[in-house]
């Protein structure tokens, strides 16, 4: 199975930097990025936005819930567009 290259957009980088002080954010992010590399088309499509998808995690203990918006560019590349905490999925 071919893994796709992940390209970080500027907004994504800025938002990720702001998440840097959130405990255990790397644990949640690692799960999302692995899934996106392997099978990005299996995530929830964003209505009205061609080739755009949203990946979500659920909070678990100290690991926060995240949502990540990304776009499938081609068979080799996915652009990471935006990331943030998903407070609707945290208890």
C-alpha positions as a Markdown table, in Angstrom:
| # | Residue | x | y | z |
|---|---|---|---|---|
| 1 | Unk | 0.0 | 0.0 | 0.0 |
| 2 | Unk | 1.3 | 3.4 | -1.0 |
| 3 | Unk | 1.3 | 6.1 | 1.6 |
| 4 | Unk | 0.5 | 9.6 | 0.4 |
| 5 | Unk | 2.7 | 12.6 | 1.1 |
| 6 | Unk | 1.2 | 15.1 | 3.5 |
| 7 | Unk | 1.7 | 18.8 | 2.7 |
| 8 | Unk | 1.1 | 21.3 | 5.5 |
| 9 | Unk | -0.6 | 24.5 | 4.4 |
| 10 | Unk | 0.2 | 27.8 | 6.1 |
| 11 | Unk | -3.1 | 28.0 | 8.0 |
| 12 | Unk | -2.7 | 24.5 | 9.2 |
| 13 | Unk | 0.8 | 25.3 | 10.5 |
| 14 | Unk | -0.4 | 28.3 | 12.4 |
| 15 | Unk | -3.3 | 26.5 | 14.0 |
| 16 | Unk | -1.1 | 23.5 | 14.9 |
| 17 | Unk | 1.4 | 25.9 | 16.6 |
| 18 | Unk | -1.4 | 27.3 | 18.7 |
| 19 | Unk | -2.3 | 23.7 | 19.8 |
| 20 | Unk | 1.2 | 23.2 | 21.0 |
| 21 | Unk | 0.3 | 23.9 | 24.6 |
| 22 | Unk | -2.6 | 21.4 | 24.6 |
| 23 | Unk | -1.5 | 18.2 | 26.5 |
| 24 | Unk | -1.2 | 15.0 | 24.5 |
| 25 | Unk | -2.2 | 16.7 | 21.2 |
| 26 | Unk | 0.6 | 14.8 | 19.4 |
| 27 | Unk | -1.0 | 11.5 | 20.4 |
| 28 | Unk | -4.4 | 12.4 | 18.8 |
| 29 | Unk | -2.6 | 13.9 | 15.7 |
| 30 | Unk | -0.5 | 10.8 | 15.1 |
| 31 | Unk | -3.7 | 8.7 | 14.7 |
| 32 | Unk | -5.3 | 11.2 | 12.3 |
| 33 | Unk | -2.2 | 11.6 | 10.1 |
| 34 | Unk | -1.7 | 7.8 | 9.8 |
| 35 | Unk | -5.2 | 7.3 | 8.6 |
| 36 | Unk | -5.0 | 10.2 | 6.2 |
| 37 | Unk | -1.7 | 8.9 | 4.7 |
| 38 | Unk | -3.2 | 5.4 | 4.2 |
| 39 | Unk | -6.8 | 6.0 | 3.0 |
| 40 | Unk | -7.9 | 9.6 | 3.0 |
| 41 | Unk | -11.0 | 8.9 | 0.9 |
| 42 | Unk | -12.4 | 6.9 | 3.9 |
| 43 | Unk | -13.0 | 10.1 | 5.9 |
| 44 | Unk | -16.1 | 12.2 | 5.9 |
| 45 | Unk | -16.4 | 14.3 | 2.7 |
| 46 | Unk | -17.1 | 18.1 | 3.2 |
| 47 | Unk | -20.4 | 18.9 | 1.3 |
| 48 | Unk | -19.8 | 21.4 | -1.5 |
| 49 | Unk | -16.0 | 21.2 | -1.4 |
| 50 | Unk | -14.5 | 19.0 | -4.1 |
| 51 | Unk | -11.9 | 16.5 | -2.8 |
| 52 | Unk | -12.1 | 17.9 | 0.7 |
| 53 | Unk | -12.6 | 15.8 | 3.8 |
| 54 | Unk | -12.7 | 16.1 | 7.6 |
| 55 | Unk | -11.0 | 13.7 | 10.0 |
| 56 | Unk | -12.1 | 13.7 | 13.6 |
| 57 | Unk | -11.0 | 12.1 | 16.9 |
| 58 | Unk | -12.9 | 11.6 | 20.1 |
| 59 | Unk | -11.4 | 12.8 | 23.4 |
| 60 | Unk | -10.0 | 10.0 | 25.5 |
| 61 | Unk | -8.6 | 10.7 | 28.9 |
| 62 | Unk | -6.0 | 13.4 | 28.5 |
| 63 | Unk | -6.0 | 13.1 | 24.7 |
| 64 | Unk | -8.1 | 16.0 | 23.2 |
| 65 | Unk | -10.7 | 15.6 | 20.4 |
| 66 | Unk | -9.4 | 17.1 | 17.1 |
| 67 | Unk | -10.8 | 17.9 | 13.7 |
| 68 | Unk | -8.6 | 18.2 | 10.7 |
| 69 | Unk | -9.7 | 19.5 | 7.3 |
| 70 | Unk | -7.7 | 18.2 | 4.3 |
| 71 | Unk | -7.8 | 18.0 | 0.5 |
| 72 | Unk | -6.8 | 15.1 | -1.7 |
| 73 | Unk | -4.6 | 16.7 | -4.4 |
| 74 | Unk | -3.9 | 13.6 | -6.4 |
| 75 | Unk | -2.9 | 9.9 | -5.9 |
| 76 | Unk | 0.3 | 10.9 | -4.2 |
| 77 | Unk | -0.4 | 14.0 | -2.1 |
| 78 | Unk | -2.8 | 15.3 | 0.5 |
| 79 | Unk | -2.8 | 18.9 | 1.7 |
| 80 | Unk | -3.5 | 19.6 | 5.4 |
| 81 | Unk | -5.6 | 22.7 | 5.4 |
| 82 | Unk | -6.9 | 23.4 | 9.0 |
| 83 | Unk | -6.8 | 21.8 | 12.4 |
| 84 | Unk | -8.4 | 22.6 | 15.8 |
| 85 | Unk | -9.9 | 21.1 | 18.9 |
| 86 | Unk | -13.3 | 19.7 | 18.5 |
| 87 | Unk | -15.1 | 20.8 | 21.7 |
| 88 | Unk | -18.3 | 19.1 | 20.5 |
| 89 | Unk | -16.6 | 15.8 | 20.9 |
| 90 | Unk | -15.2 | 16.4 | 24.4 |
| 91 | Unk | -17.0 | 15.6 | 27.6 |
